[in-house]
Amino acid sequence: MKILMTNAKFISVKEVAKTLRVSERSVFRYIHDGKLKAFKVGYWRINEDDLTNFLNQASNVKLSKKQKQ
């Protein structure tokens, strides 16, 4: 897997947990279950786009093609 450095914003497990209003343990579970993409360099980091994709996949509301753009 090739990772390109862009202007992407990376957030910590703690920030994700606060945003989702779940425990940090739940976020680690999402990562280890392969539901949420993350990488570890010192500590776990999550790309904001990957968090958005995770939320879209977990949602029971289907977005129209127009809303996805």
C-alpha positions in Angstrom: 0.0 0.0 0.0 1.4 3.4 -1.0 0.6 6.4 1.1 1.0 9.8 -0.5 1.6 12.8 1.7 -1.0 15.5 0.9 -2.7 18.2 2.8 -4.8 15.5 4.6 -5.6 16.2 8.2 -5.0 13.4 10.6 -6.7 13.1 14.0 -6.1 11.1 17.1 -8.1 8.3 18.6 -9.1 10.6 21.4 -10.4 13.2 19.0 -12.4 10.6 17.1 -13.9 9.2 20.3 -14.9 12.7 21.3 -16.5 13.4 17.9 -18.4 10.1 17.8 -19.3 10.3 21.6 -17.9 6.8 22.2 -15.0 5.5 24.3 -11.5 5.4 23.0 -11.7 1.6 23.4 -14.6 1.5 20.9 -12.5 3.5 18.4 -9.6 0.9 18.9 -12.2 -1.9 18.3 -13.3 -0.2 15.0 -9.6 0.0 13.9 -8.7 -3.6 14.9 -11.9 -5.0 13.3 -10.9 -3.2 10.0 -14.0 -1.0 10.0 -12.0 2.2 10.5 -8.7 2.8 8.6 -5.8 4.1 10.7 -2.1 3.8 10.9 0.3 3.9 13.8 3.5 6.0 14.0 4.0 6.4 17.7 0.3 6.5 18.2 -2.8 5.7 16.1 -3.8 8.4 13.6 -6.9 8.5 11.5 -7.3 10.5 8.2 -10.4 12.7 8.3 -11.5 11.3 4.9 -11.3 7.7 6.3 -13.5 8.8 9.3 -16.0 10.3 6.9 -16.1 7.1 4.9 -16.5 5.1 8.1 -19.5 7.2 9.1 -21.1 7.0 5.6 -20.7 3.2 5.6 -22.2 2.9 9.2 -25.1 5.2 8.4 -28.5 3.8 7.7 -29.3 6.8 5.6 -28.4 6.4 1.9 -26.9 9.5 0.2 -28.0 10.4 -3.3 -25.2 10.7 -5.9 -25.6 14.5 -5.7 -25.0 14.5 -2.0 -21.9 12.4 -2.2 -20.2 14.9 -4.4 
